[in-house]
Amino acid sequence: MTEKPIRAVLFDVFGTVVDYRESIIREGHKWNKQKGVTIDWPSLADDWRGACQPTIDRMLNGEKEWKPFDALHREELNRLSSRYDLSCFSEDELRVLNDVWQRLEPWGDSVTGLERLKSQFIIAPLSNGNVSLLTHMAKHAGLPWDLILSPEFIKSYKPDPAVFQMAYHYLGLDPDEIVMAAAHPSDLQAAAEQGMKTAYICRPLEHGMNQITETVTPEDDCDYMARDIVDLANQLIDS
């Protein structure tokens, strides 16, 4: 049987397309200067991001009611408020701070790589972000998506198999016509189990200079291994 051509490339976003950690740290340092405080933003960024997955797991297990990613971020920020002494922030300022997830900056290769891929394939995020978050982020960062795909459509989160099934249903494609690209092996494994092709994007600085997680590349399990999104585009377009 002839292998079907690739028609779409979907992306995990946080850590794969945008550098959430440094974006939060940079904005946080501006808050420190403005308010004359010394909040440890690298630690806060790590704890903020790290707190989300356990809550998502509880939602997927039916232990907690589903809520969109923006609301989840705000809930976790409230929980971190006492640990990092965010009492200097007004309610309006906390809302602005929470919206930092809509203002994340892309990795240096992301926009160029996405534009190259867009010339030949449908490109879209398949991220846990809700639609408004991903839309505002794309506008801010110049991410040239063809459409937004979000688990919000079915009130779920990755790695629920239904999220990946939703994606190829909305695209009107077979799963093996789609590449799922991510810096996280868990995303790739879940996509592969639903029949999608997979591409590992190396992001060694996602968690900072001292990154100790997700550094083992799933080489034997991926269809493509890429240094960055430009490298992935070159591989897919030249193949």
N, C-alpha and C positions, 0 to 999 in steps of 0.2 A: 504493500500500500504506500502511495506517495505521501510524504509528510506534508501536512498543511502548512502554508506560509504563515508567518507571524503577522497579525493585523493590529494588535494593541499591546502597549506596554503600560502596566499599572505600577504605581509607586507607593510604598510606605513613605511617609513624609517626615515625621519627627526623627531627626538623627540621620535620615537617609538623604533627604532633599534640603532640609534646613538645619542650621546649627542652633538648636534651641538653647543649649547650655551657655554658649558665649553671648548669645543675644540677650538672655536674661541677666547675665552678669554685667554686660555693658550698660543696660538700662538701669540695673540696680545701683551701679556706681554713681550714676547721675542722681538717683534719689538720695544716696548717702551725702553727696556734695550739697544738694539742695536743702536737705534737712539737718545737716551737721551730725549724722549718725554713722555708726560703723557696723552695719549689718553685714554678716558673712554671706555674700551672695553666691559664691561657688557652692557652699554647703546647702544653702537654701534651694538653689536650682536643682541640685542632686536629690534632695529630699522631696521636693515638690514633684519632680518627675517620677521618682521611685515610689511615691505613695499611691500613684494612680493604678498601677497594675493589680495590686491586691484588691482594690475596690472593684475594678472591672471583673476580676475573678468572682467576687461575691455576687455581682449582678448576673453574670453568666450562669452561676449556680442557683439563681433564684432566691438568694439570701437577701438581696437588696434591690429595691426598685430601680429600673433603668433611668438614667438621666443623661443629657447631652454632655459632651466633653467640656464645653465652657463651664457648665454648672459643676461638673466634677472637679475641675481645676479650682474653682472658687471654694468649694467645700474643703478641699485639701489645704488651700491657702489659709482658710480660717483656722484649721487645725494646727497649722504651723505658726500661727500668729504669736502665741505665747512663747514658743521655743526661741523665736528670733526677735521677739519684742517689736512687733509691728504696731504698737500702740500709737506711734507718732503719725500713722496714716489715718486720714478721715475715711468715711465710708466711700465717698466719691473717689478718693485716691486709691483705695483698694480695688475698686472696680476698674480703674485705669490700669493698675498694676496687673490685675488678672487678664486684661486684654493684651498683655505683652505676647501671649501665645498667638495673637493675630498679627503681630508685628515682627515675627522671627525672620532673621536674615538667611538667605540661601548660602550653601557652600559655594566656593568660587567657581566651580565647574557646572553647577546645577542648571542655570538658565541657558548657557550655551549648549549643554548636552541635551536638555529638553527640547530646545528649538530645533536641533539637528534631528532628533527622533520624530518630532512633530511633522517634519517634512515627508515622512514616509509612513508613520504609524499613528493610530489614535493614542493619545497619552492622557492619563488621568490619575489623580491620587486614589488610592484605596487605603485610606488612613482612618484611624479611630476618631479623627476630628469630625465635629459636626459641620453641616453645610455652611453656615455663616462664618464659622471660624476659618475653614479652608478657603472660602471665597475672599474674605478680607485679607488673609495671608497671601493669597495669590496676587491680589492687587498690589499689596505692599511690596512683595518681593519680586514681582515681575515674572511669576511662574505661568507659562503659556499653555495651561491645560485646555484640552478640548471640551471637557465636562468635569463635573465634580461627582465622584462616587463616595458615598459615606454610609457607614453602618446605621446612621441615624434613620435612613429610609426604612429599615426593618427593626429599629430599636434594639440593636445588638452591638457587639464589638468583636473585632478579631481576638482570638482565632476561631470563633464560631464558624463552622463550615458554611452556614447560610449566608455569611457575608460575601464569601467568594462566589457562591452560586448566584447571589444577587447581582454581582458585578457582571458575570458573563451573560446573565439573563437580560440586563438592561442594555448591554452592548450588542445583543443579538449574535453572539459569537460562540463557538465551541471553546471549551476551556483550553485546549491545546493550540488555539490560535492566539493565546494571550501569554505574555511574559509578566510575571510578578517580580519586581525589583525591590530589594530591601537590604539594609545593613544588618538585619536581625534574622538569624537562622530560624527562629520560631515562626516568623511570617512566611518564610520560604517553605518550611515543612508543611504548614497548614495549606498553602497554595498548591503545593505539589500533590497533596492528598486529594485535592479536588480536580486534578488533571492539568493544572497550569504548568507551563514552563517557568523556570526560576532563574533569577540573576542575582548574584551576591555583589553588593556594592561595598567596597572597603571604606570604612570611616574610622580610622584608628584614633581620632581625636574627639569622637562623639562625647566621651565622658571625661575629657581633659587629658593632660599630659600623662597622668598616672592611671590611665584606663586599665582595668583589670578584668572587665567583663566582655563577653562576646568577641574576643580576639581570635578564637579558633575559627578559621574559615571552613565552611561546609563544602569543601572542594569536591568530594566524591558524590555529593547529592545535588549539585546545581548544574544547570545547563550552561550557564555563563558565569565567569568570574571577572569582575571589572575593578580597576583601580578607582574609577569614578564614573560619573554619568557620561562624560564625553567618551571615555574608553568603551562603555557599553554601547553607545550610539555607533561608534566606529565598528564594533564587532557585529552588531545587528544589521547595519546597512551594507557592510562588506560581505556578509555571509550569504 
